[in-house]
Amino acid sequence: MIFNNVVKRGNMESGQTTVSASELERRYDPEVEFRTTGKKLGYVITFMLVSMSVYHFYASGFGLIRELLHRGIHLSFVLSLVFLLFGTRRKISTDIAPPAWYRIGGIGIWDIALAITAVVVSLYLPLLPAEILAQRVGAPSTSDVVMGTLLLVLVLEAARRSVGFTMPLIALVFILYAVFGTYAPGALKHPGASWLGLINHLYMTNQGIYGIAIGVVAKYVFLFVLFGVLATRIGLGQLFIDLASLLAGRFSGGPAKVAIFSSAMLGMISGSSIANTVTTGSLTIPAMKKVGYEPHFAAAVEATSSTGGQITPPIMGAAAFIMVEFLEIPYREILLAALFPAALHYFGIFVMVHLEAKRLGLRGLTAAEMPRMGAVLSKHWLTVAPLVILVYLIVSGRTPDYAAVWGIVSCVVVGFINPKNRLTLVDFIDALATGARYALAVGAAAAAVGIIVGVVTLTGTGFRLSFVVTQVAAELGGWISSGWLEAYLSQSGLTLFFTLLFTAFACIIMGAGIPTTATYIILVSVAAPALALLGVQPLVAHFFVFYYGVLADITPPVALAAYAGAGIAGANPFKTGNTAFRLGIAKAIVPFVFVYSPALLLVTPEYNLPDFLITLMGAMIGIGLIGIGFSGFLISTLGRFERFWVALAALFFVTPGLITMAIGFVLALPVLLRQLLVYRRNQTA
């Protein structure tokens, strides 16, 4: 078989030491960069992790726990385990820290003290009787202020350890802005908040740390992370990879197309770009290199395909569940809205991969290199049941947490009864612990985001920034549309375009340093009001921010998914990131398409079948032309000017409509006709 379960450093044929997918994920994803502990302390931590999974399963499936208490218990688990599992410095060594009087099981006593303190301060407020808490909101006691300040510091430090410096640094800037708002310039100026007032808002109310972000992670995200881990353990991920091989492996450049389809299917059960990259990439990247793709291109294909996991139903990234709470709409509407934009993302990658394979004359997989259909289905067919149950429950109108609970139950049942890929008790316990580990970083980030959102609601920053953005966009649009262009370009249209452009850049820049979920929450607080002022629907505005936040995973200089793929391929990381961004350019275009034609999202009031079909057809043609322009190949190699001209023609399909599509087609026609003449010449030669 051409696919292997391990990855080799550098040259795949050299016989060098192998590296497991989990080690690669740990190396390139700071969110799973756990330190090694001693055996006895390891048992304690494992017990805590398993307890965290069991508690969330019980609370969502059977428990009746107050919302604030549930969030507090979740936060206590997250913060305490972050201090135990993440070191104070970035460290990927698997060695236990050397023995010392100030360490227990490889962990410093200060980290153990921080973990205990985190539990106390996280539960202090939720455990207060409701009548006492109601009296203190607005007039916190000294102990409330002390506990709130401690929690603020612990959240910032936990976020720093688990997701890096950028997230807590932004939160710290917002805290300073809240306190020293009287010194802010222009429209950003506000009266400023006292420390007591700030702690009251961030700690004593549901507008801050205990707000919507941590609530969604505790209620929904944790369960879906656990479902994804269990579904992968029982063999559903391997089934997707094998089916992708059977579906696309035999065609030209087969392994790259396998990477697209397998990443798309695996993305259905995993919302992590980096986890998807190392899981499927450990199998597909060596295969792509073997048939002739350059290492950086192979890594970029896998990374770009894997970023689609966060936008692929039915299990999208954590931001999708937060969108449910923000917009107060059923999760199934989010899934319907995401369906075709996700498909267009993969279509764009497929076009470029296919053209690259034709340009290089690459082969597909041979019969000996492909799995056998009978063997694949006989071993893994039962593993589809949990996903079918999950999707059915969501589509039938059940809440996401209810669907996730029964999806988890079905994973366990299938795992224990499937004779071909049986789940042992040890595997089950390890899956519970792994699911909790993977949820720690997003939990810490959500708590830190709560600080930022709290400051935004306290100071009204979102509307202030929205006003600034729209004013700048309006002035720029007015300057461009003045004079002879006034008859062709409206100021209102240009204002919307530049507001979208500014928002997209802000999402990409912020997403380069912080997780997608945090980027989405922060930017939607600013961008959604700005876009609402220009008549963009809330669902469309939220999706626009969401998509551009995801794009940061393949956008240099901090393209973590691309760097993980480069590590597998032994390729240059920056070159891989640039190639991944080029391959994922469709994802950068699609949000503009559904802003100008919301019918693509299916659930908007503007939806009707003719508009939807025109939009979908126009988007596919535009993405195809973009692929031709960026690849520089169709039937033969395109000249530099031809590539530019085709890419320019593709932009007319961003605002789908019969007139704009006709203009774009007319512009692209000369290049397409020349390619047709080359084809006929080759046929008669």
C-alpha positions in Angstrom: 0.0 0.0 0.0 1.2 3.5 -0.8 -0.4 4.9 2.4 1.4 4.4 5.7 0.5 5.1 9.3 3.8 6.9 10.0 5.7 9.8 8.6 9.4 10.1 8.0 11.5 13.2 8.4 12.9 14.7 5.2 13.4 12.1 2.4 10.6 9.5 2.7 12.8 6.9 1.1 15.8 7.4 3.2 14.9 5.1 6.1 15.2 7.9 8.7 13.6 7.7 12.1 9.8 7.8 11.9 7.6 10.4 13.6 4.0 9.7 14.7 1.1 11.9 13.7 0.5 12.7 17.4 4.1 13.9 17.8 3.8 16.1 14.7 0.6 17.6 16.0 2.2 18.3 19.3 5.2 19.9 17.6 3.2 22.3 15.3 0.0 22.9 17.4 0.7 24.9 20.6 -2.8 23.9 21.8 -1.7 20.2 22.3 1.9 20.9 23.5 1.5 19.0 26.7 4.4 18.4 29.0 5.5 15.0 30.3 4.8 14.2 34.0 5.8 11.4 36.4 3.8 8.2 36.5 1.9 8.7 39.7 1.0 12.3 39.0 0.1 11.2 35.5 -2.5 8.9 36.9 -3.9 11.8 38.9 -4.1 14.1 35.8 -5.6 11.3 33.8 -8.3 10.8 36.4 -9.0 14.5 36.3 -9.3 14.5 32.5 -11.6 11.5 32.5 -13.6 13.1 35.3 -13.9 16.2 33.1 -15.3 14.2 30.2 -17.7 12.2 32.4 -19.0 15.3 34.1 -19.7 17.1 30.8 -21.4 14.0 29.4 -23.6 13.7 32.5 -24.3 17.5 32.7 -25.5 17.7 29.1 -27.3 14.3 28.9 -28.9 13.9 32.3 -28.0 16.6 34.8 -29.9 19.7 35.7 -27.1 22.1 36.7 -27.4 25.9 37.0 -25.8 27.7 34.0 -23.4 29.7 36.1 -22.4 26.6 38.2 -21.9 24.6 35.0 -19.6 27.2 33.5 -17.7 27.5 36.8 -17.1 23.8 37.0 -15.9 23.7 33.4 -13.6 26.7 34.0 -12.2 25.1 37.1 -11.3 21.9 35.2 -9.8 23.9 32.3 -7.6 26.2 34.3 -6.3 23.7 36.7 -5.5 21.2 34.0 -3.8 23.9 31.9 -1.4 24.7 34.8 -0.7 21.0 35.2 -0.3 20.1 31.5 1.2 23.2 30.0 4.6 24.4 31.1 5.6 28.1 31.7 7.7 28.0 28.5 7.2 26.4 25.1 8.7 22.9 25.4 8.3 19.9 23.1 10.7 17.6 24.9 9.3 14.3 26.0 11.7 14.1 28.9 10.4 14.6 32.5 11.9 17.6 34.2 14.8 16.5 36.4 14.0 15.8 40.1 14.2 18.8 42.5 12.7 19.7 45.9 10.3 22.2 44.2 8.9 19.6 41.7 6.4 16.9 42.2 6.3 14.4 39.3 8.0 16.8 37.0 5.7 19.7 37.8 6.8 22.7 39.9 4.9 23.2 43.1 4.0 26.7 42.0 2.0 25.2 39.1 0.3 22.8 41.4 -0.5 25.8 43.7 -1.9 27.7 40.7 -4.0 24.8 39.7 -5.6 24.6 43.2 -6.1 28.4 43.3 -7.8 28.2 39.9 -10.3 25.7 41.2 -11.1 27.9 44.3 -11.5 31.2 42.4 -13.5 29.6 39.5 -16.0 28.0 41.9 -16.1 30.9 44.4 -18.7 32.9 42.6 -20.9 30.0 41.2 -21.2 28.4 44.6 -22.5 31.6 46.2 -26.3 31.3 47.0 -28.3 33.0 44.3 -29.8 35.6 46.7 -26.4 36.7 48.0 -25.0 36.9 44.4 -27.9 39.1 43.3 -27.2 41.5 46.1 -23.5 41.8 45.2 -23.8 42.4 41.5 -23.1 46.1 41.1 -21.6 46.4 44.6 -18.9 43.6 44.9 -17.3 43.0 48.3 -13.6 43.1 48.9 -13.3 39.4 48.7 -15.2 39.5 45.3 -12.7 42.0 43.9 -9.8 39.9 45.1 -11.2 36.7 43.7 -12.1 38.4 40.4 -8.6 39.9 40.1 -7.0 36.5 40.8 -9.2 34.8 38.2 -8.4 37.6 35.6 -4.7 36.9 36.1 -5.1 33.1 36.0 -7.1 33.3 32.8 -4.5 35.4 31.1 -1.7 33.1 32.2 -3.6 30.0 31.2 -4.3 31.5 27.7 -0.6 32.4 27.4 0.5 28.8 28.1 -2.0 27.1 25.9 -2.5 29.4 22.9 0.5 31.7 23.0 1.2 35.4 23.8 -1.0 37.1 21.3 -4.4 36.2 22.9 -3.6 37.4 26.5 -1.7 40.4 25.1 -4.9 41.6 23.2 -6.9 41.0 26.3 -4.5 43.0 28.4 -4.7 45.9 25.9 -8.5 45.8 26.2 -8.2 45.9 30.0 -6.0 48.9 29.9 -8.4 50.6 27.4 -11.3 50.0 29.8 -9.4 51.6 32.7 -7.7 54.5 30.8 -10.4 55.2 28.2 -10.3 58.9 28.9 -6.9 59.1 27.2 -8.1 57.2 24.0 -8.1 59.2 20.8 -11.2 60.4 18.9 -14.2 58.2 18.7 -12.6 55.6 20.9 -12.6 57.9 23.9 -14.9 56.9 26.9 -15.1 57.9 30.5 -13.0 55.0 31.8 -13.9 52.4 34.4 -12.7 51.9 37.9 -11.0 48.6 38.8 -14.0 47.7 41.0 -16.4 48.5 38.1 -14.3 46.5 35.7 -14.1 43.4 38.0 -17.8 43.7 38.6 -18.6 43.5 34.9 -16.0 40.9 34.0 -16.4 38.6 37.0 -19.8 39.2 38.6 -22.0 39.3 35.5 -22.5 37.0 32.5 -20.9 39.6 30.1 -17.3 38.7 30.9 -15.3 35.6 31.8 -18.5 33.6 32.6 -20.1 34.8 29.4 -21.3 33.3 26.2 -17.9 32.1 25.0 -17.1 29.8 28.0 -20.8 28.8 28.1 -20.8 27.5 24.5 -17.5 25.6 25.0 -18.9 24.0 28.2 -22.3 23.2 26.7 -21.5 22.2 23.1 -17.9 22.3 22.0 -16.5 19.9 24.6 -19.0 17.2 23.6 -18.3 17.5 19.9 -14.5 17.4 20.5 -15.1 14.2 22.5 -17.3 12.8 19.8 -14.7 13.5 17.2 -12.0 11.7 19.2 -14.2 8.6 19.8 -15.4 8.5 16.2 -11.8 8.5 15.0 -10.8 5.8 17.6 -13.6 3.4 16.3 -12.3 3.7 12.8 -14.5 6.3 11.1 -11.5 8.5 10.1 -9.8 5.5 8.5 -13.0 4.7 6.6 -13.1 8.2 5.2 -9.5 8.0 4.0 -10.1 4.6 2.4 -13.3 5.8 0.7 -11.4 8.8 -0.6 -8.8 6.6 -2.1 -11.4 4.5 -3.8 -13.2 7.6 -5.1 -10.3 9.6 -6.5 -7.1 7.6 -6.2 -7.0 6.2 -9.7 -7.2 9.6 -11.5 -4.4 11.9 -12.6 -2.5 13.1 -9.5 -4.6 10.7 -7.4 -3.1 11.1 -4.0 -3.7 14.9 -4.0 -7.3 14.3 -4.8 -7.5 11.7 -2.1 -6.1 14.3 0.3 -9.0 16.7 -0.7 -11.7 14.1 -0.3 -10.4 12.5 2.8 -9.8 15.9 4.5 -13.3 17.0 3.5 -14.8 13.8 5.1 -12.6 13.8 8.1 -13.5 17.5 8.5 -17.1 16.3 9.1 -16.0 14.9 12.5 -13.1 17.2 13.4 -13.0 21.0 13.5 -9.2 21.3 14.0 -7.2 22.3 11.0 -3.9 21.1 12.4 -5.2 17.8 13.7 -6.7 17.1 10.3 -3.5 18.0 8.6 -1.3 15.6 10.6 -4.0 12.8 10.6 -4.6 12.6 6.9 -1.3 14.2 5.9 0.7 11.4 7.5 -0.9 9.2 4.8 -1.4 11.4 1.8 1.7 13.6 1.7 4.2 10.8 1.2 1.9 9.4 -1.5 1.7 12.7 -3.2 5.5 13.0 -3.2 5.8 9.5 -4.6 3.8 10.2 -7.7 5.7 13.4 -8.4 4.3 16.4 -6.6 6.9 18.7 -5.1 7.1 18.5 -1.2 5.9 22.0 -0.6 2.9 21.6 -3.0 2.0 18.2 -1.4 2.1 19.8 2.1 0.1 22.8 0.9 -2.6 20.6 -0.6 -3.1 18.7 2.6 -3.0 21.9 4.8 -5.5 23.8 2.6 -7.9 20.8 2.4 -7.7 20.3 6.2 -8.6 23.9 7.0 -11.9 23.1 5.5 -12.8 21.0 8.5 -13.8 24.1 10.5 -16.4 25.1 7.8 -17.6 21.6 6.9 -20.9 20.3 8.4 -22.0 18.6 10.6 -19.2 19.2 13.1 -17.7 22.6 12.4 -15.3 24.6 14.5 -16.3 26.0 18.0 -17.2 29.3 16.4 -20.2 27.7 14.7 -21.7 26.9 18.1 -21.0 30.4 19.3 -22.8 31.6 16.2 -25.9 29.7 17.3 -25.9 31.5 20.6 -25.2 34.9 19.1 -27.8 34.7 16.4 -30.3 32.6 18.4 -31.1 30.3 15.5 -31.1 26.5 15.3 -27.8 24.7 14.6 -29.2 23.0 11.6 -29.6 26.4 9.9 -25.9 27.0 10.4 -25.2 23.7 8.9 -27.4 24.4 5.8 -25.8 27.8 5.4 -22.3 26.3 5.5 -22.9 23.5 3.1 -22.3 25.1 -0.3 -19.6 27.6 0.7 -17.6 24.6 2.1 -18.2 22.7 -1.1 -16.9 25.6 -3.1 -13.7 25.7 -0.9 -12.9 22.1 -1.8 -13.9 22.6 -5.5 -11.3 25.5 -5.7 -8.6 23.2 -4.3 -9.6 20.4 -6.7 -9.4 22.6 -9.7 -5.8 23.7 -8.9 -4.7 20.2 -8.0 -6.1 18.8 -11.2 -4.5 21.4 -13.3 -1.1 20.9 -11.6 -1.4 17.2 -12.1 -2.1 17.7 -15.8 0.7 20.2 -16.2 3.2 17.8 -14.6 1.7 14.7 -16.3 1.3 12.9 -13.0 -0.2 9.4 -12.6 -2.9 8.1 -10.3 -2.7 5.2 -7.9 -2.4 1.7 -9.3 -4.7 -1.1 -8.3 -2.1 -2.5 -6.0 -1.7 0.8 -4.2 -5.4 1.2 -3.5 -7.5 -0.4 -0.8 -10.1 -3.0 -1.7 -13.7 -2.0 -1.4 -14.9 -5.2 0.1 -12.2 -5.2 2.8 -12.9 -1.5 3.6 -16.7 -1.9 4.0 -16.5 -5.2 5.9 -14.1 -3.6 8.5 -15.6 -0.1 8.9 -19.2 0.0 7.7 -20.6 0.0 11.2 -18.6 3.1 12.2 -20.8 5.3 10.0 -23.8 4.7 12.4 -22.7 7.4 15.0 -22.4 10.1 12.3 -25.7 9.2 10.8 -27.4 9.3 14.3 -25.7 12.7 15.0 -26.8 14.3 11.7 -30.3 12.8 12.0 -30.9 14.3 15.4 -29.6 17.7 14.4 -31.6 17.8 11.2 -34.7 16.7 13.1 -34.5 19.7 15.3 -32.8 18.4 18.4 -30.3 20.6 20.2 -26.6 20.1 19.4 -25.7 18.9 22.9 -28.5 16.3 22.8 -27.3 15.1 19.4 -23.7 15.0 20.6 -24.6 13.0 23.7 -26.3 10.3 21.7 -23.5 10.4 19.1 -21.0 9.7 21.9 -23.2 6.8 23.2 -23.4 5.3 19.7 -19.6 5.6 19.3 -19.1 3.7 22.5 -21.7 1.0 21.5 -20.2 0.6 18.0 -16.7 0.5 19.5 -17.5 -2.3 21.9 -19.6 -4.5 19.5 -17.6 -4.1 16.3 -15.5 -7.2 16.0 -13.3 -5.8 13.2 -12.1 -2.8 15.2 -13.0 -3.3 18.8 -12.7 -0.5 21.4 -11.1 -1.8 24.6 -11.7 -0.4 28.0 -8.2 1.1 28.0 -8.9 2.7 24.6 -12.2 4.1 25.9 -10.5 5.7 29.0 -7.7 7.1 26.8 -10.3 8.6 24.4 -12.1 10.3 27.3 -8.7 11.7 28.5 -7.7 12.8 25.0 -11.0 14.5 24.4 -10.6 16.6 27.5 -7.0 17.4 26.6 -8.0 18.7 23.2 -10.7 20.9 24.8 -8.3 22.7 27.3 -6.8 25.3 24.9 -10.2 26.3 23.4 -11.6 26.6 27.0 -8.7 28.9 28.1 -9.1 31.0 24.9 -12.8 31.3 25.5 -12.3 32.6 29.0 -9.7 35.2 27.7 -12.2 36.1 24.9 -14.7 36.7 27.6 -12.5 39.5 29.0 -12.3 41.1 25.6 -16.1 40.8 25.0 -16.7 42.2 28.5 -14.7 45.3 27.8 -16.5 45.8 24.5 -19.9 45.6 26.1 -18.7 47.8 29.0 -17.3 50.6 26.9 -19.3 50.3 23.7 -16.1 49.8 21.7 -17.8 47.6 19.1 -20.0 50.4 17.9 -17.2 53.0 18.2 -14.9 50.9 16.0 -17.7 50.1 13.6 -18.3 53.9 13.1 -14.6 54.5 12.5 -14.4 51.6 9.9 -17.5 52.6 8.0 -16.5 56.3 8.0 -13.1 55.5 6.5 -14.6 53.1 4.0 -17.2 55.8 3.0 -14.5 58.5 2.5 -12.4 56.1 0.4 -15.4 55.1 -1.6 -16.5 58.7 -2.1 -13.0 59.6 -3.4 -12.9 56.8 -5.9 -16.4 57.2 -7.2 -16.0 61.0 -7.7 -15.5 62.3 -11.2 -15.9 60.2 -14.3 -16.3 57.0 -12.3 -19.5 58.3 -10.6 -21.7 56.8 -13.4 -20.2 53.3 -13.0 -19.4 53.0 -9.3 -21.8 54.0 -6.5 -20.4 55.3 -3.2 -22.6 53.0 -1.2 -21.4 50.0 -3.1 -17.8 51.0 -2.6 -18.3 51.7 1.1 -19.6 48.1 1.5 -16.7 46.7 -0.5 -14.0 48.5 1.5 -15.7 47.7 4.8 -15.6 44.0 3.8 -12.0 44.4 2.7 -10.9 46.0 6.0 -12.8 43.3 7.9 -11.2 40.6 5.9 -7.7 41.9 6.5 -8.4 42.3 10.2 -9.6 38.7 10.5 -6.5 37.4 8.7 -4.1 39.5 10.8 -5.7 38.6 14.1 -6.2 35.0 13.1 -2.5 34.6 12.5 -1.8 34.8 16.2 -5.0 33.5 18.0 -7.4 30.6 17.5 -10.2 30.9 15.0 -12.9 30.9 17.7 -11.3 33.9 19.5 -10.8 35.7 16.2 -14.5 35.2 15.3 -15.8 36.4 18.7 -13.6 39.5 18.8 -14.0 40.6 15.1 -17.8 39.9 15.0 -18.2 42.3 17.9 -16.7 44.9 15.7 -17.5 43.9 12.2 -21.1 42.7 12.7 -22.4 46.2 13.7 -20.4 47.8 10.9 -21.8 45.5 8.3 -25.3 45.8 9.8 -25.2 49.6 9.3 -24.6 48.8 5.6 -27.6 46.4 5.3 -25.8 43.1 5.6 -27.8 40.4 7.4 -26.5 39.1 10.7 -26.0 35.5 9.5 -24.1 36.7 6.4 -21.9 39.1 8.5 -21.1 36.3 11.0 -20.2 33.9 8.3 -18.0 36.4 6.6 -15.9 36.9 9.7 -15.9 33.2 10.5 -14.5 32.3 7.0 -11.7 34.8 7.1 -10.7 33.8 10.6 -10.3 30.2 9.4 -8.2 31.4 6.4 -5.4 32.5 8.8 -4.4 28.8 9.3 -2.9 28.9 5.9 -1.9 32.5 5.7 1.8 33.4 6.3 3.6 34.4 8.4 1.8 32.3 11.0 0.2 29.5 9.0 0.2 26.7 11.6 -1.6 24.1 9.4 0.7 24.8 6.5 3.8 24.5 8.8 2.5 21.2 10.1 2.2 19.9 6.6 5.7 21.2 5.8 7.0 19.2 8.8 5.6 16.0 7.3 6.8 16.7 3.8 10.3 18.0 4.8 9.5 21.2 2.9 10.2 24.9 3.4 7.5 26.2 5.8 7.1 29.7 4.3 7.0 28.4 0.7 4.4 25.9 1.8 2.3 28.6 3.4 2.4 30.8 0.3 1.4 27.8 -1.8 -1.4 26.9 0.6 -2.8 30.4 0.5 -2.8 30.3 -3.3 -4.6 26.9 -3.3 -7.1 28.3 -0.7 -7.8 31.5 -2.6 -11.4 30.2 -3.3 -12.1 30.5 0.4 -11.0 34.2 0.2 -13.5 34.8 -2.6 -16.5 32.8 -1.4 -17.4 35.2 1.5 -17.6 38.1 -0.9 -19.9 36.0 -3.1 -22.4 35.2 -0.3 -22.4 38.9 0.9 -23.4 40.1 -2.5 -25.7 37.1 -3.1 -27.0 35.7 0.2 -29.0 33.1 -1.6 -25.9 30.9 -1.5 -26.4 30.4 2.2 -29.8 28.8 1.6 -31.5 30.0 4.8 -31.5 33.8 4.2 -34.8 35.6 3.3 -33.4 36.3 -0.2 -33.2 32.6 -1.0 -34.9 31.4 -4.1 -33.9 28.7 -6.4 -33.1 30.8 -9.5 -30.9 33.2 -7.6 -29.2 30.3 -5.8 -28.4 28.4 -9.1 -27.1 31.6 -10.7 -24.9 32.3 -7.7 -23.6 28.7 -7.5 -22.9 28.5 -11.2 -21.2 31.9 -11.2 -19.1 31.1 -8.2 -17.9 27.8 -9.7 -17.0 29.5 -13.0 -15.2 32.3 -11.1 -13.3 29.8 -8.9 -12.4 27.8 -12.0 -11.0 30.9 -13.7 -9.1 31.8 -10.6 -7.6 28.3 -10.5 -6.6 28.6 -14.2 -5.0 32.1 -13.5 -3.1 31.0 -10.4 -2.0 27.6 -11.9 -1.0 29.1 -15.2 -2.3 26.1 -17.1 -5.4 24.8 -18.7 -4.6 22.8 -21.8 -1.2 24.4 -22.3 0.8 26.9 -20.3 -0.6 30.4 -20.1 1.5 33.5 -20.5 1.9 36.0 -17.7 -0.6 38.5 -19.2 -3.1 35.7 -19.9 -3.0 34.6 -16.3 -3.6 38.1 -15.1 -6.4 38.6 -17.6 -8.2 35.4 -16.6 -7.9 36.2 -12.9 -9.4 39.7 -13.6 -12.3 38.1 -15.5 -12.9 35.9 -12.5 -13.6 38.9 -10.3 -16.8 39.6 -12.2 -18.2 36.4 -10.8 -17.8 37.6 -7.2 -21.1 39.5 -7.6 -23.1 36.8 -9.4 -25.7 38.0 -11.9 -26.3 37.4 -15.5 -24.9 40.8 -16.6 -21.7 40.6 -14.5 -21.2 36.9 -15.5 -21.6 37.8 -19.1 -18.9 40.5 -18.8 -16.6 38.1 -17.1 -17.1 35.4 -19.7 -16.5 37.8 -22.6 -13.2 38.9 -20.9 -12.0 35.4 -20.4 -13.2 34.2 -23.9 -10.0 35.1 -25.9 -7.8 33.1 -23.5 -10.2 30.1 -23.5 -10.4 30.2 -27.3 -6.6 30.2 -27.6 -6.5 27.2 -25.3 -9.1 25.4 -27.5 -7.0 26.1 -30.6 -4.0 24.5 -28.9 -6.1 21.5 -28.0 -7.2 21.0 -31.6 -3.7 21.5 -32.9 -2.5 18.8 -30.5 -5.3 16.5 -31.6 -4.4 16.8 -35.3 -0.7 16.6 -34.8 
